Amino acid sequence: MNALEASFRTTLIGLVAVASVGCVPQEKYNDLDLAYRSQQQQLLRTQGDLETTRANESRLRSQLAQSAGDLSSLEALRKGQNVDVDKLLADYESLLKRVGNMNGGPLPAEVNAALAALAGQYPDVLQFDEKRGMIRFAADFTFDPGSVGLKASALSVLSQLATILNSNAANPFEVVVVGHTDNVPIKKSAAQHPTNTHLSAHRAIAVRDALHKDGVQSSRFLIAGYGEFRPTVPNGPNGAAQNRRVDVYLMPYFVPMASNMASADAPVSTPVSTPAAPQSAPKAAGDQEPTK
């Protein structure tokens, strides 16, 4: 018996005693009656709270048991698939590293020689990084200002690059074309290129289209545009010419191509040949204003 029940019983006994005595003061009777009713209500509330607490305890025990079962199932699943998860994580880390570094080299010796010779003919237009397998086009010599229109001189260089890319030695490599700009906002051509990121991607697509027109298989390309967010040098008030560029990487395929992926536009591979005769490099247009 708890304290509340004992108090209730004492009050009840008092009322019975008062009733048996007979004549008692009305005030005394009223006080005992009020105490009785109050303790009766309190007892009912306590009993309700106790039932609620027991129900909550039962529900919590059920949830705890379910959680324990779920934990056991997850642990069994983790142990059963641990090798596959580790392999997926390793593959993911490897892919991130390759994309982040964007290093495609070293390339076959004959490809390196051909690309170095091409860059040597057009030093104002092209740079070749043998370690990274990367060809860099200076945007100011490749595109008209504020547009994705390729200059005639750039089309000639791209045509010679396509010949190298279609060679037997270079054909197994993926062609990753990445556009970059400086930080000067787009003004004249904002309707076509709302941001520098758009312009960089559109210029990468223009280079891709020119190479594809000259026979490079469309399934070999990967296109990206970083806008102003990957500068090679700090930008000044008018940007920086070094940051306005299109980079072309030759990289092994991330995923091997199925034999049925070869399309009808695939070119016939030819041996690598260095450019026949040097041509005069296009003249610089000057740095009076940034070329976007």
C-alpha atoms as one frame of an Amber mdcrd trajectory, in Angstrom:
protein
   0.000   0.000   0.000   1.499   3.371  -1.006   1.281   6.621   0.953  -1.577
   7.988  -1.135  -3.683   4.872  -0.582  -2.897   4.942   3.164  -3.951   8.597
   3.399  -7.103   7.870   1.460  -7.937   4.979   3.774  -7.329   7.149   6.883
  -9.659   9.819   5.574 -12.287   7.205   4.792 -12.042   5.736   8.316 -12.418
   9.251   9.741 -15.597   9.799   7.814 -17.008   6.481   8.976 -16.099   7.284
  12.575 -17.756  10.680  12.365 -20.886   9.115  10.928 -21.037   6.477  13.722
 -20.638   8.979  16.533 -23.747  10.731  15.507 -23.967  14.401  16.064 -20.721
  16.185  15.064 -19.964  19.745  14.097 -20.954  20.369  10.469 -17.655  22.155
   9.795 -15.627  19.122  10.844 -17.708  16.870   8.629 -17.333  19.190   5.612
 -13.537  19.300   6.049 -13.264  15.532   6.129 -15.596  15.159   3.150 -13.540
  17.638   1.089 -10.307  15.869   2.002 -11.855  12.540   1.004 -12.975  13.757
  -2.399  -9.643  15.459  -3.078  -7.661  12.346  -2.249 -10.008  10.231  -4.323
  -9.359  12.420  -7.407  -5.629  12.359  -6.759  -5.695   8.584  -6.521  -7.480
   8.331  -9.877  -4.943  10.658 -11.514  -2.061   8.670 -10.071  -3.503   5.422
 -11.339  -3.889   6.971 -14.816  -0.294   8.209 -14.792   0.882   4.768 -13.744
  -0.950   3.109 -16.615   0.520   5.649 -19.079   4.026   5.054 -17.742   3.622
   1.299 -18.082   2.368   1.725 -21.665   5.333   3.960 -22.518   7.720   1.472
 -20.979   6.221  -1.326 -23.035   6.481   0.721 -26.242  10.105   1.683 -25.516
  11.024  -1.938 -24.867   9.449  -2.886 -28.192  11.351  -0.144 -30.042  14.592
  -1.166 -28.346  14.108  -4.766 -29.429  13.376  -3.674 -33.018  16.468  -1.433
 -33.060  18.608  -4.293 -31.789  17.272  -6.477 -34.600  17.962  -3.797 -37.209
  21.493  -3.347 -35.885  22.141  -7.067 -36.125  20.842  -7.136 -39.705  23.000
  -4.167 -40.723  26.061  -5.715 -39.111  25.478  -8.965 -40.986  24.975  -7.044
 -44.236  28.144  -5.029 -43.665  30.204  -8.156 -43.036  28.747  -9.895 -46.050
  29.406  -7.000 -48.459  32.555  -5.544 -46.923  34.816  -6.563 -49.812  32.518
  -5.053 -52.459  32.163  -1.767 -50.537  35.932  -1.477 -50.107  36.448  -2.078
 -53.818  33.854   0.548 -54.751  35.494   3.074 -52.431  38.925   2.333 -53.917
  37.618   2.724 -57.469  35.896   5.987 -56.521  39.056   7.417 -54.932  41.084
   6.415 -57.981  38.604   8.100 -60.333  38.600  11.284 -58.230  42.381  11.383
 -58.307  42.524  10.962 -62.074  39.915  13.643 -62.725  41.435  16.023 -60.182
  44.963  15.760 -61.518  43.814  15.516 -65.128  47.120  13.931 -66.093  46.970
  11.845 -69.227  50.655  11.282 -69.876  52.935   9.750 -70.639  51.776   9.310
 -74.208  53.385   7.049 -76.796  56.699   8.430 -78.054  55.466   9.002 -81.594
  52.425  10.937 -80.336  54.624  13.093 -78.096  56.935  13.842 -80.997  54.082
  14.812 -83.328  52.398  17.065 -80.762  55.697  18.718 -79.816  56.401  19.422
 -83.478  52.930  20.912 -83.976  53.321  23.161 -80.927  56.744  24.190 -82.170
  55.219  25.432 -85.419  52.595  27.539 -83.645  54.164  28.752 -80.371  51.695
  31.649 -80.067  48.709  29.336 -80.456  49.753  26.062 -78.828  51.596  24.790
 -75.781  52.267  21.095 -75.241  52.827  19.562 -71.803  54.308  16.115 -72.370
  54.065  15.026 -68.721  50.344  15.741 -68.548  49.461  14.754 -72.109  47.916
  18.204 -72.550  47.677  20.586 -75.518  46.775  24.178 -74.600  45.181  26.593
 -77.048  45.514  30.301 -76.269  41.965  31.633 -76.594  43.082  35.052 -77.851
  44.584  33.384 -80.956  41.842  30.771 -81.313  38.549  32.678 -81.022  37.112
  35.964 -82.108  36.543  38.332 -79.157  33.496  37.462 -77.056  32.440  34.556
 -79.254  32.952  30.885 -79.936  33.812  31.481 -83.598  37.119  29.803 -84.407
  39.610  31.838 -86.395  40.746  30.465 -89.742  44.303  30.029 -88.465  43.005
  28.029 -85.481  40.955  25.773 -87.755  44.119  24.941 -89.681  45.942  23.978
 -86.478  42.965  21.904 -85.277  42.880  20.055 -88.573  46.509  19.049 -88.106
  45.785  18.041 -84.512  42.908  15.847 -85.713  45.320  13.999 -87.992  47.509
  13.198 -85.000  44.518  12.163 -82.861  43.365   9.765 -85.588  46.718   8.000
 -85.748  47.128   4.382 -84.683  49.119   5.397 -81.601  46.733   8.138 -80.397
  43.434   6.501 -81.299  43.150   4.502 -78.020  43.071   7.758 -75.995  40.052
   9.726 -74.859  40.009  13.422 -75.845  39.076  15.677 -72.910  38.407  19.293
 -73.956  38.251  21.853 -71.116  37.474  25.566 -71.564  38.638  28.408 -69.274
  38.166  32.192 -69.145  39.387  35.119 -67.075  37.166  36.855 -64.515  35.868
  39.695 -66.704  32.030  39.458 -66.879  30.327  38.725 -70.180  28.934  41.862
 -71.836  28.518  41.804 -75.614  27.420  38.172 -75.960  25.565  37.675 -72.676
  22.453  36.456 -74.484  24.376  33.507 -75.978  26.781  33.026 -73.050  25.182
  34.224 -69.773  28.291  33.512 -67.683  31.968  32.791 -68.124  31.222  29.157
 -67.348  28.850  29.033 -70.316  31.413  30.681 -72.580  34.189  28.303 -71.516
  32.003  25.260 -72.113  30.764  26.597 -75.454  34.340  27.194 -76.614  35.279
  23.659 -75.597  32.345  22.408 -77.667  33.519  24.523 -80.643  36.952  22.866
 -80.472  35.310  19.471 -80.170  33.090  20.153 -83.203  36.065  21.221 -85.313
  38.023  18.070 -84.402  34.984  15.883 -85.039  34.481  17.533 -88.422  38.016
  16.498 -89.267  37.286  12.882 -88.425  37.855  12.381 -84.706  35.277   9.894
 -83.444  32.512  11.587 -81.426  32.482   8.913 -78.706  36.066   9.805 -77.724
  35.205  13.278 -76.388  34.577  14.530 -72.875  33.689  18.256 -72.584  33.988
  20.590 -69.585  34.008  24.328 -68.838  35.451  25.877 -65.669  34.872  29.539
 -66.482  37.070  31.805 -64.362  37.426  29.319 -61.505  40.715  27.643 -62.546
  43.084  30.561 -63.287  46.755  29.875 -63.955  47.816  33.417 -62.960  46.134
  36.189 -60.941  43.618  38.209 -62.955  44.109  41.965 -63.278  41.549  44.699
 -63.990  41.225  43.389 -67.544  41.632  39.741 -66.693  44.694  37.840 -67.909
  45.400  36.380 -71.327  46.953  33.247 -69.785  43.626  32.385 -68.162  41.710
  32.521 -71.445  42.487  29.112 -72.865  41.193  25.725 -74.024  43.048  22.633
 -72.817  42.934  19.301 -74.643  44.016  16.203 -72.707  44.701  12.761 -74.128
  43.767  10.221 -71.455  43.183   6.493 -71.248  39.493   5.659 -71.218  37.930
   5.665 -67.744  35.662   2.824 -68.869  36.638   0.456 -71.720  34.487   0.966
 -74.785  32.380  -1.932 -76.006  33.111  -3.129 -79.499  29.638  -2.141 -80.702
  30.157   1.493 -79.619  32.236   2.320 -82.681  30.106   4.628 -84.802  29.942
   5.125 -88.507  31.877   8.366 -88.216  34.959   6.603 -86.807  38.017   7.609
 -88.848  40.499   5.201 -90.340  43.607   5.235 -88.160  46.807   6.325 -89.815
  50.430   6.391 -88.730  51.577   9.453 -86.816  53.303  12.027 -88.959  54.805
  15.317 -87.903  53.565  18.465 -89.677  55.099  18.810 -93.125  56.238  22.397
 -93.338  56.244  25.128 -90.691  53.736  27.872 -91.231  53.971  31.371 -89.875
  52.244  31.746 -86.538  49.264  34.083 -86.326  50.211  37.532 -85.087  49.095
  38.671 -81.684  46.078  40.939 -81.640  47.388  42.928 -78.693  46.218  43.225
 -75.111  44.330  46.501 -75.309  41.187  44.768 -74.078  40.493  41.270 -72.800
  39.309  38.787 -75.414  36.286  36.942 -74.131
